[in-house]
């Protein structure tokens, strides 16, 4: 897994923060709604108690055998019931009360007798008469049922509908007109004679949002993502070092194999000549007296020459890279992703940009993954060496495409290019254009490409730069 880049880390932090912020907001909303529901229920019970009190007063008055006159009774009831504006009685159709007889009172009293309970007769949006079957009537001002200061603090707006028009009982400012989320509940009052709809609302403005919890979660989620990114970077760096060490070991072993092959090639010719000349001398001996000693010396020389040739042959067989054990269809994107994982940090420190283009996404090369990785690593390293000291933008471009039944990897750079006299000898062992080079890297790449039935070629680009192309068989295409 590649370590988190800054963009990916920011995206992960945003996703984590948003998920946590939504959860925090939901919990805060649930808590606010529960408090709002409880406050609304308390307000509904307070108003219901007042309306039930009205029914109790009317029932008490109806039970009196010799009730006092309403004009005398009203002053004693009003201090305990601030909402009471008037009191009256209609015995035998004759009105007696602290207020003039309201129109329609007789009809309301008849309806109350039919229903067997008090009925309401609205005067306006705030006042109403409560008429009992006994003829006793109360004039109530709904605005005085409960003082606004006595309502629970968790409410914002409270209305009571007495005569089709909502009557405001409580109206608190809600954050200076800022937008927010509105909570609303509607409940009827508990008195059967006065089941007025009560509506309660509250707006959750930005001032009530859980900013402290959000800021805390932002910091905590940022620390989590930063810790995860640091842990991934440390793991990636350790894996990168292991892969680089493995590739370096393979490169050293392959280089030693190429060196042994070159040494064997260079030494086999003189050894063969020594062997041939020694045998000729053995046949041309003329002196009979010296013949046994000369023959013995020549035979010993020939034996040592054979032994030296055998040692060199065994050394070459020991260190020469074996051909790929098996070939398989390779994913070029995954192959280059591994290469970029190992090389991009180092190239970035050198100011070199490494890019990859897959011109034929569905095509697959056929070969050995380790051998192909070694070739591409070597070519990218050569391109980086060629860009050392080059002014301006430095770029190494990798491209893969299917061409005529083969799959081609190309590695091009924006360096000075390859000298014309060096092009024909680039892949010869021990030929190098660098002072510290051994001349075995490209020879090794050519050997590995050939072991996979592929080939490697080099050319100069216009106006500057060089391009190396590795051609391999394409998977799924008949040979």
Secondary structure, 3 states (H helix, E strand, C coil): CCCCCHHHHHHHHHHHHHHHHHHHHHHHHHHHHHHHHHHHHHHHHHHHHHHHHHHHHHHHHHHCCCCCCHHHHHHHHHCCCCCEEEEEEEECCEEEECCCCCCCHHHHHHHHHHHCCCEEEECCCCEEEEECCCCEEEEEEHHHCCCHHHCCCCCCEEEEECCCCEEEEEECCCCCCCCEEEEEEEEECCCCCCCCEEEEEEEEEHHHCCHHHHHHHHHHHHHHHHHHHHHHHHHHHHHHHHHHHHHHHHHHHHHHHHHHHHHHHHHHHHHHHHHHHHHHHHHCCCCHHHHHHHHHHHHHHHHHHHHHHHHHHHHHHHHCCCCCCCCEEECHHHHHHHHHHHHHHHHHHCCEEEEEEECCCCCCEEECHHHHHHHHHHHHHHHHHHHCCCCCCEEEEEEEEEECCEEEEEEEECCCCCCHHHHCCCCCCCCCCCCCCCCCHHHHHHHHHHHCCCEEEEEECCCCCEEEEEEEEECCCCC
